[in-house]
Amino acid sequence: MSVERPIPDGRTTGFLIGYLEMLALVERLHRLMLDVIKDEFERIGLPELNPVQALLLYNIGDNEVTAGELKTRGYYQGSNVSYNLKKLVEYGYMHHQRCAIDRRAVRVRLTPRGRAVRDTLAALFARHAEGLQSGGLLERLAMEEITGGLRRVERYWGDQIRYIY
């Protein structure tokens, strides 16, 4: 059951209530995903990796990137990217090399150990997708509709940020 929240003029709307529920759900899903990743890595004996670092490895994949590129692509915000990349280099999950053109920038790519983590996460996601599908919890068309709606919200929020500055 949802709680009706007033909008600034004191009214409530079904759309506002749905929007606020969607926001809360997206936040909870993100936290749950991080917990699922943490549990998987504890189960397989990789407790030194936190879920954000594991997702960094997964999202970098076979690419060679800079921290700035990861931020630009929208994967990560703020200074945590540099910190986590530094830790992943220290742990041996990534190689790093200064850019020849811009010596301030450092390019990173996965080591074989990092690729193994990426593959572990890919297998976890594949198992979850199979479980959702085979259990009849989510059909492909419904998932495409949800994804499309979330992409529209992403574009809207991105536009809001661009218009502020």
Secondary structure, DSSP 4 states (H G I P E B T S, - for coil): -PPP---TTS---HHHHHHHHHHHHHHHHHHHHHHHHHHHHHHTT-TTS-HHHHHHHHHHTT--EEHHHHHHTTS--STHHHHHHHHHHHTTSEEEEE-SS-TT-EEEEE-HHHHHHHHHHHHHHHHHHHHHHHTTS--HHHHHHHHHHHHHHHHHHHHHHHHH-
